[in-house]
Amino acid sequence: MAEVFLPPGVRYECVQCGECCRALEVWLTDAEAERLRQAQWPPEVGSPANLTRKLRGRGPHRWRLRPLPIGACRFLTTDNLCLVHQRLGYAAKPFAGRLFPFSFVLTPVGTFVGVRFECPSVVRGVGRPLDELRPHIRRLLDEYVRTYSPPREGPRVRFFGRYELSWRDILRLEDQLLAFLNDRDLTVREGLLAGLRLVRRFASEALRGGEGRRIGVDPGEALAQSETPEATATERVLARLLAASYAGATPHAYREWPFLRRMGWRLRGPARRLAIAVGLGAVSLPRLGRRVLLKEIREVAVGKLGPDSEAMLRRYYVAKVASQGFFGLGCFGRSFAEGFDALAASYWVVMWLARASAVAHGRIEPKADDLEYAIRTLDHSYNHLPEFRGARERVRSALFWNWWTSEKLLSEGD
Ligand code: SF4
């Protein structure tokens, strides 16, 4: 049986907060949709004809469960339990609901398990170590493979451009990235910066036809490089636009809204992006519950983070690197180097969101609660953003976002 790799340091136990049932779309196979339509439900769930929406395309997900217009799953009870689970049993729940917060990347060397940090239990690091949940995760994986026949990564990984590496080399490189991130003498920001420099150096050596294979590098050596220039005004605008994209992901009940509300959202989206990009005016961000003045965000200092905040960030980035979800099939076919660059850039976004949360709570510097908000908001959209997907966005980032942009942003720290 193929090996299953779990991200280190992650804990999980559902605390029945119902957050995932309010935030995520539920995709259904034909059999799941039929099962839900055939069962008897109380009137507040809606008529069988109204439960599901047919999707275009030919994948195994042929249907989408229609959420309530307020955004929640229509089977979520007032005490945050699942009505399908209560009435028909755990096994009858749609697979998407049972799978959360896990995801899988299938490779020739084994399956790597990813975890959604949108879940409060995961982001706070409370619950059972994943190793104790291994049998449960394995059962989910078996069902996932059986039902969806998911695509698998090939024997070689696109590292950068057309240059490829074997999985063995990729894992060696990742060991080094994880060593940087786990090094308690470095902050997470420094660990990502060291990783970014290592990946860049590795890529440029490889592209020049050099060895490019000296993977074991001392973090001091990776960090001790000539000074990085300051980010330009354009790069700062791009970074804020990225933050705006992460913070403004379309709510999953969007398609259920009445026409005028949908139009209002569509019109507000670009206005909000523009305001965030230039840093002027005020915006409402998801889950913050109040508008924040954008100039106030700039005034929030990001000095040394507290130990709880650092630990949360470390858990997040270690899990992301270890789960292989930041490149390849897990991330719209991005190469390893591009994917790591985007992952490192997300640190700037996390800090921007944490500062926005600090403003909303009247704090002068971000605390662990702000970091939790920021990571959960980021991870809601991570790997789902059009920035990583559409050809137009790819061209835009190729033109304006270069190799050094993330490094400059990380060097400054905020
Ligand atoms: S978000 Fe996490 S803790 Fe909350 S209901 Fe979903 S799985 Fe459970």
Residues whose N, C-alpha, C, O or C-beta is under 5 A from the ligand:
A	BS01	SF4	E13 C14 V15 Q16 C17 G18 E19 C20 F100 C119 P120 S121
